[in-house]
Amino acid sequence: MKIFVTGATGFVGRYITRELSQAGEEVLIVSRSLRKAKESVPWAQIVEGDPRKPGKWQDEAAKCEAAINLAGSSIFSVWTKAAREEILQSRILSTRNLVDGLNREGNCKTLLSASAIGYYGSRLDDEELSEDARPGAEFMSEVCVKWEAEAKRGEQAGMRVSQCRFGIVLGKDGGALETMLPAFRRMLGSSLGSGRQWMSWIHLRDLFSIFTFLLNNDSISGPINCVSPNPARNREFAEALSKALGRPIVLPGVPAFVLRTLLGEFSNVLVMGQRVVPTKLSQNGFSFQFPTLATALADLIG
Ligand SMILES: NC(=O)c1ccc[n+]([C@@H]2O[C@H](COP(=O)([O-])OP(=O)(O)OC[C@H]3O[C@@H](n4cnc5c(N)ncnc54)[C@H](OP(=O)(O)O)[C@@H]3O)[C@@H](O)[C@H]2O)c1
């Protein structure tokens, strides 16, 4: 199958495109930097282009039978007005232009478009959130709602569209774990805020398996929670990480007000959470290789 990928040079994209390519799929990517793409995804065919703008890259997208949409600027920043605009527009415009390109020749049958569990907003209660739970009222919820709506436009041209709501993706060489490991290795890591907030996570290997499951399963569409079946509270997560590293937690938790002073509204992503469960994947018989945090961390750190 010929698969078109945006955001392929990032943490998730590098892994997914390499695995797809090793599985014999033909992978074509768009990147804003040809040089960066050649270095980070040498296994893929590359077309240079900025997915936020219409361009020749859309003609290449039109030739593909499936597409995976991962492009978007990092949310790990202080959310100034300019940063918010970039977070929102990089996703909306890239998705809109991708769908327009895919629509041109009617070759594309399946679009898997990234979204995030930020869709559900901050939930301090213990409610388990399946795909039909309502969206939150915060900035990231608004981003996800608009991002998913752009992807849904693909349905008008007959594509099967899945909006993949990623939990915190745990993998090597990037993502949240790489950010946390240095502090925990030096015994400077701890829980954040109350430590009771839920962290819904997914091992990168399982995320790849979800993509292949969705590519090959014509009967599944719409929003999909891409999370393990066992979300953990932030304190449990910190303890599991410290155990996997063999380094005790010696510091008290970081108070929420300190994070808010340093990071502003982005700190909500860290101190609030949501308990998201993979209802649709479970109903459709998807099997997780790393269902628990202990198995995931043992694989990634052990
Ligand atoms: N990692 C997670 O835990 C997680 C959790 C929930 C949701 N997600 C979502 O999943 C997607 C992939 O995540 P990731 O961790 O792999 O992200 P990443 O490492 O930050 O990579 C994102 C890619 O998007 C492109 N990009 C960056 N800024 C852009 C901009 N301003 N305009 C257009 N394209 C831009 C870049 O590709 P080029 O420079 O090659 O163009 C980059 O390689 C993201 O949309 C992210 O929001 C990730």
The ligand as an SDF file (V2000), in Angstrom:
LIG
                    3D

 48 52  0  0  0  0  0  0  0  0999 V2000
    3.8070   12.5520   21.4690 N   0  0  0  0  0  0  0  0  0  0  0  0
    2.6980   12.5430   22.2180 C   0  0  0  0  0  0  0  0  0  0  0  0
    2.7140   12.1100   23.3980 O   0  0  0  0  0  0  0  0  0  0  0  0
    1.3890   13.0220   21.6400 C   0  0  0  0  0  0  0  0  0  0  0  0
    0.2240   12.9760   22.4430 C   0  0  0  0  0  0  0  0  0  0  0  0
   -0.9770   13.4300   21.9240 C   0  0  0  0  0  0  0  0  0  0  0  0
   -1.0290   13.9130   20.6200 C   0  0  0  0  0  0  0  0  0  0  0  0
    0.1140   13.9630   19.8560 N   0  0  0  0  0  0  0  0  0  0  0  0
    0.0230   14.5190   18.5030 C   0  0  0  0  0  0  0  0  0  0  0  0
    0.5610   13.6020   17.5670 O   0  0  0  0  0  0  0  0  0  0  0  0
    1.2530   14.2720   16.5290 C   0  0  0  0  0  0  0  0  0  0  0  0
    2.6490   13.6930   16.4190 C   0  0  0  0  0  0  0  0  0  0  0  0
    3.2810   13.8200   17.6960 O   0  0  0  0  0  0  0  0  0  0  0  0
    4.8710   13.8800   17.8430 P   0  0  0  0  0  0  0  0  0  0  0  0
    5.1710   13.7300   19.2840 O   0  0  0  0  0  0  0  0  0  0  0  0
    5.5030   12.9550   16.8610 O   0  0  0  0  0  0  0  0  0  0  0  0
    5.1560   15.3980   17.4000 O   0  0  0  0  0  0  0  0  0  0  0  0
    6.5620   16.0680   17.0000 P   0  0  0  0  0  0  0  0  0  0  0  0
    7.7080   15.1960   17.3970 O   0  0  0  0  0  0  0  0  0  0  0  0
    6.5380   17.4520   17.5960 O   0  0  0  0  0  0  0  0  0  0  0  0
    6.5220   16.1350   15.4140 O   0  0  0  0  0  0  0  0  0  0  0  0
    5.5140   16.8190   14.7330 C   0  0  0  0  0  0  0  0  0  0  0  0
    5.9120   17.0150   13.2790 C   0  0  0  0  0  0  0  0  0  0  0  0
    5.0030   17.9920   12.7370 O   0  0  0  0  0  0  0  0  0  0  0  0
    5.6850   18.8940   11.8970 C   0  0  0  0  0  0  0  0  0  0  0  0
    5.5330   20.2660   12.4210 N   0  0  0  0  0  0  0  0  0  0  0  0
    6.1040   20.8170   13.5330 C   0  0  0  0  0  0  0  0  0  0  0  0
    5.7400   22.1020   13.6680 N   0  0  0  0  0  0  0  0  0  0  0  0
    4.9320   22.3660   12.6000 C   0  0  0  0  0  0  0  0  0  0  0  0
    4.2540   23.5170   12.1640 C   0  0  0  0  0  0  0  0  0  0  0  0
    4.3270   24.6820   12.8490 N   0  0  0  0  0  0  0  0  0  0  0  0
    3.5030   23.4390   11.0310 N   0  0  0  0  0  0  0  0  0  0  0  0
    3.4140   22.2870   10.3270 C   0  0  0  0  0  0  0  0  0  0  0  0
    4.0640   21.1530   10.6860 N   0  0  0  0  0  0  0  0  0  0  0  0
    4.7940   21.1940   11.8220 C   0  0  0  0  0  0  0  0  0  0  0  0
    7.1620   18.5400   11.8960 C   0  0  0  0  0  0  0  0  0  0  0  0
    7.4830   17.9570   10.6270 O   0  0  0  0  0  0  0  0  0  0  0  0
    8.4070   18.7070    9.5240 P   0  0  0  0  0  0  0  0  0  0  0  0
    9.3050   19.6490   10.2780 O   0  0  0  0  0  0  0  0  0  0  0  0
    9.1410   17.5850    8.8590 O   0  0  0  0  0  0  0  0  0  0  0  0
    7.4700   19.4080    8.6020 O   0  0  0  0  0  0  0  0  0  0  0  0
    7.3070   17.5590   13.0580 C   0  0  0  0  0  0  0  0  0  0  0  0
    8.2260   16.5490   12.7780 O   0  0  0  0  0  0  0  0  0  0  0  0
    1.2520   15.7640   16.9180 C   0  0  0  0  0  0  0  0  0  0  0  0
    0.2900   16.4460   16.1510 O   0  0  0  0  0  0  0  0  0  0  0  0
    0.8850   15.7620   18.3740 C   0  0  0  0  0  0  0  0  0  0  0  0
    0.1440   16.9080   18.7730 O   0  0  0  0  0  0  0  0  0  0  0  0
    1.3130   13.5240   20.3330 C   0  0  0  0  0  0  0  0  0  0  0  0
  1  2  1  0
  2  3  2  0
  2  4  1  0
  4  5  1  0
  4 48  2  0
  5  6  2  0
  6  7  1  0
  7  8  2  0
  8  9  1  0
  8 48  1  0
  9 10  1  0
  9 46  1  0
 10 11  1  0
 11 12  1  0
 11 44  1  0
 12 13  1  0
 13 14  1  0
 14 15  2  0
 14 16  1  0
 14 17  1  0
 17 18  1  0
 18 19  2  0
 18 20  1  0
 18 21  1  0
 21 22  1  0
 22 23  1  0
 23 24  1  0
 23 42  1  0
 24 25  1  0
 25 26  1  0
 25 36  1  0
 26 27  1  0
 26 35  1  0
 27 28  2  0
 28 29  1  0
 29 30  1  0
 29 35  2  0
 30 31  1  0
 30 32  2  0
 32 33  1  0
 33 34  2  0
 34 35  1  0
 36 37  1  0
 36 42  1  0
 37 38  1  0
 38 39  2  0
 38 40  1  0
 38 41  1  0
 42 43  1  0
 44 45  1  0
 44 46  1  0
 46 47  1  0
M  CHG  2   8   1  16  -1
M  END
$$$$
